[in-house]
Amino acid sequence: MSFDEHLDYLKLIGDILCFGQKPHITIFIKPYYYLNEILSKTIFRPHIDQWLNYEDNMVFRFSGYYSSETLFNIDRQRLLTRGEFTWNMLNVLFYEQNNNNITLTEQNILDYCRLMERLYLGYVNESNLNRMINIIFYFFIKYFFLFRS
């Protein structure tokens, strides 16, 4: 079997995803881990509208990303009505992953968002591309309300 035939076989059984064209192809190994262990426990968590409760869920108070319930409620409303994840909300959603054996940095979260773009799960919107100036970062999931249970 040739290398291309091996790649085709691994794509067929779902062990890899490939992006791009030859010779600049990106190969994503074990996409099911990313979808099942990372996304399903963060962005696509079950009953997210109940989980997004400032009073009951202490992670919003003590993670350091929301200084008041008012700021949290603005981001919560954006998320539940438009599928818009602000940078603070993304950090809190991935905050619990840092308590596992995985330590996520802000760059890892941005990389996850870029990967979700490649999988057509949403898109990144940065208000300022100059990294030295304040960036307002959003991740949008079109039809997010369809994933909520």
C-alpha positions in Angstrom: 0.0 0.0 0.0 1.2 3.5 -0.8 1.2 6.3 1.7 -1.9 7.9 0.2 -3.7 4.6 0.4 -2.8 4.4 4.1 -4.1 8.0 4.6 -7.3 7.1 2.8 -7.8 4.1 5.0 -7.2 6.0 8.2 -9.6 8.7 7.0 -12.2 6.1 6.2 -12.1 4.5 9.7 -12.1 8.0 11.4 -8.6 7.8 13.0 -7.5 11.0 11.2 -8.9 14.1 9.5 -6.9 15.8 6.8 -7.1 19.5 5.8 -5.5 21.3 3.0 -3.9 20.2 -0.3 -0.7 18.4 -1.0 2.1 19.1 -0.2 0.8 21.3 2.7 -1.6 18.9 4.2 -2.5 19.0 7.9 -3.3 15.7 9.6 -5.4 15.7 12.7 -4.9 12.4 14.7 -7.7 10.9 16.9 -10.4 13.5 16.2 -12.9 11.5 18.3 -10.8 12.4 21.4 -11.0 16.1 20.6 -14.8 15.9 20.0 -15.7 13.5 22.9 -13.2 14.6 25.6 -12.7 18.3 24.9 -15.6 19.8 23.1 -18.4 17.7 24.7 -17.2 18.7 28.2 -16.7 22.4 27.4 -18.6 24.1 24.6 -21.1 21.4 23.7 -21.8 20.3 27.3 -25.3 19.0 28.0 -27.7 21.4 29.6 -25.4 24.4 29.2 -28.2 26.8 29.8 -28.6 25.4 33.4 -24.8 25.2 33.8 -24.5 28.9 33.0 -25.7 30.0 36.5 -23.6 32.6 38.3 -25.1 31.8 41.7 -25.0 28.0 41.6 -21.8 27.5 39.6 -18.9 28.8 41.6 -16.4 28.5 38.6 -17.8 31.8 37.3 -17.1 33.7 40.5 -13.7 32.2 41.4 -12.0 31.7 38.0 -11.2 35.4 37.9 -12.9 36.1 34.5 -16.1 37.7 35.8 -15.9 40.4 38.5 -19.7 40.8 38.6 -22.8 39.0 37.8 -23.8 41.8 35.4 -20.8 41.1 33.2 -21.5 37.4 33.3 -25.2 37.9 32.4 -24.2 39.9 29.3 -21.9 37.1 28.1 -24.5 34.4 29.0 -27.2 36.2 27.0 -24.8 36.5 24.0 -24.0 32.8 24.2 -27.6 31.6 24.6 -29.2 33.8 22.0 -26.5 34.3 19.3 -24.0 31.4 19.9 -21.3 34.0 20.6 -18.6 32.9 23.0 -16.6 35.8 24.4 -13.0 35.3 25.4 -13.9 35.3 29.1 -16.6 32.7 28.5 -14.3 30.5 26.5 -11.7 30.6 29.3 -14.3 29.7 31.9 -15.7 26.8 29.8 -12.2 25.4 29.4 -11.2 26.2 33.0 -12.3 22.8 34.2 -9.9 21.1 31.7 -7.0 22.7 33.6 -7.9 20.6 36.7 -7.4 17.4 34.7 -4.1 16.1 33.5 -4.3 18.7 30.6 -3.1 22.2 31.2 -4.6 24.6 28.6 -3.1 27.9 27.9 -4.9 30.7 26.1 -3.0 29.8 22.9 -4.4 26.2 23.2 -8.0 27.6 23.4 -7.3 29.8 20.4 -6.0 26.7 18.6 -9.1 24.8 19.5 -11.2 27.6 18.1 -9.2 27.6 14.8 -9.6 23.8 14.6 -13.4 24.2 15.1 -13.3 26.6 12.2 -11.7 24.0 10.0 -14.4 21.5 11.1 -17.1 24.1 10.2 -18.4 24.2 13.7 -18.0 27.9 14.0 -15.8 30.9 13.2 -13.4 33.2 15.0 -13.9 36.9 15.0 -11.1 39.1 16.2 -11.8 42.9 16.4 -8.1 43.8 16.2 -5.4 41.7 14.5 -2.6 43.6 16.1 -1.7 41.5 19.2 0.0 44.4 21.0 -3.3 46.2 21.3 -6.4 44.9 23.2 -8.1 42.2 21.2 -11.7 41.6 21.6 -12.0 37.9 20.7 -15.3 36.1 19.9 -16.0 32.6 18.7 -19.4 32.1 17.0 -21.3 28.9 16.6 -24.0 29.3 14.1 -27.1 27.4 15.1 -25.7 26.9 18.7 -29.3 26.7 19.9 -29.7 23.4 18.0 -27.0 21.8 20.2 -28.5 22.9 23.5 -30.6 20.3 25.3 
